[in-house]
């Protein structure tokens, strides 16, 4: 992971431009407050602990939904990848459900689960489930037949070859699925919190907009950006460690 | 006794009544290609002598790799049986290891050299301790000349070195039969010559039968104690030659031997003629 200084520089330039636009009245400074005001509001939210109080329930929902999805989708994906009849049975329905945005399930989920945490966790679970499932079975199905035959010629039993060969060989694809789905999980959590609820970062952003505390609203949005970036970065670090055999080429 | 000390102690002398370690009995193999049924082997039979270095050559599409796959148990014949030590093969049997042409796909990229070789060891032998396993692996790492690379990942090795890992991983199982499908076809010429010598040295030093599929006639003559040449289609064995060139063979000296050139050109022209007809 090379540090992309030029990329960060561009962000800073854009923020300065924003600051100037708002300060000089090039844009409506009520809807788009100055960056300095947003940062000030942000600082206040951090000091009072307000930001943390809103972030914590969101993160809890995201991680519970995400982990539950991984716990179900990875084993199911492995079974689908290893056994063609199961694949042929479940692949069409998977491909049919997959393109439906998870936020579209929120109304149904509200009918069955109400507007509480269960509904939000369930929708996050659904949104993570398909990317993880799809990447897992594609990864398992994509394991080179030579690798599987290598296990056979050494007389490795099927169960053992699952964790000695199939799992490590499909790990890169599985990790990609996990990384994609945690990004989606954050999006869906925000939407679900905006639709219903009384806490969470999504709820907070909408609430601030309603009471015209625009700087705080932007602070919430910035927080999401940083959260997404951090989670993605941590994932890449984890990937780099787990797939260290792949990255250190001569 | 370590492997290297036993070098050249195992006699490869010609015995009159050598046991047939593998017997191919009346096998037929058919494939469906573009909705057409093609027969690669038709009631094919052959016996392979224990301790031999048998190369299988022939024009492309003669079924040499298919034959090797059927012997290994990775593929099944449509009809007939392959017997290994008198027992019919139904799946990959213990005591036989298949070395793939695509070594880079057969090696475990997530494992170090040591771990790759340890995989072979643990698949065939009980090891009491981590230490014992490591010592045994190091013995084979030295045998194939990879000392100092035991903690490297395959992506850090050259093709020739990866092939050494794959060979060591097979040999550590102490197989009775090593099946090799064009193992050196993807490495450069110099590496190939070195690996050929290494393989011969190993074959001469331990009791092992090697079946070697190659499209390179020169390589086959240099290595083998016996060569069979398969014909196009389902023709079966076209030539069956004992190669009586003395061992140990030398990349330079052996090739100067007039017997070498005679066999080499005879086989080459036979296969070349068939390729041209296609």
Boltz contact constraints between the chains, C-beta under 6 A:
constraints:
  - contact:
      token1: [A, 144]
      token2: [B, 105]
      max_distance: 6.0
  - contact:
      token1: [A, 146]
      token2: [B, 100]
      max_distance: 6.0
  - contact:
      token1: [A, 146]
      token2: [B, 102]
      max_distance: 6.0
  - contact:
      token1: [A, 146]
      token2: [B, 105]
      max_distance: 6.0
  - contact:
      token1: [A, 146]
      token2: [B, 106]
      max_distance: 6.0
  - contact:
      token1: [A, 149]
      token2: [B, 74]
      max_distance: 6.0
  - contact:
      token1: [A, 150]
      token2: [B, 106]
      max_distance: 6.0
  - contact:
      token1: [A, 152]
      token2: [B, 92]
      max_distance: 6.0
  - contact:
      token1: [A, 153]
      token2: [B, 92]
      max_distance: 6.0
  - contact:
      token1: [A, 153]
      token2: [B, 97]
      max_distance: 6.0
  - contact:
      token1: [A, 153]
      token2: [B, 98]
      max_distance: 6.0
  - contact:
      token1: [A, 154]
      token2: [B, 123]
      max_distance: 6.0
  - contact:
      token1: [A, 155]
      token2: [B, 94]
      max_distance: 6.0
  - contact:
      token1: [A, 155]
      token2: [B, 123]
      max_distance: 6.0
  - contact:
      token1: [A, 156]
      token2: [B, 123]
      max_distance: 6.0
  - contact:
      token1: [A, 168]
      token2: [B, 110]
      max_distance: 6.0
  - contact:
      token1: [A, 245]
      token2: [B, 109]
      max_distance: 6.0
  - contact:
      token1: [A, 245]
      token2: [B, 110]
      max_distance: 6.0
  - contact:
      token1: [A, 245]
      token2: [B, 153]
      max_distance: 6.0
  - contact:
      token1: [A, 249]
      token2: [B, 155]
      max_distance: 6.0
  - contact:
      token1: [A, 250]
      token2: [B, 156]
      max_distance: 6.0
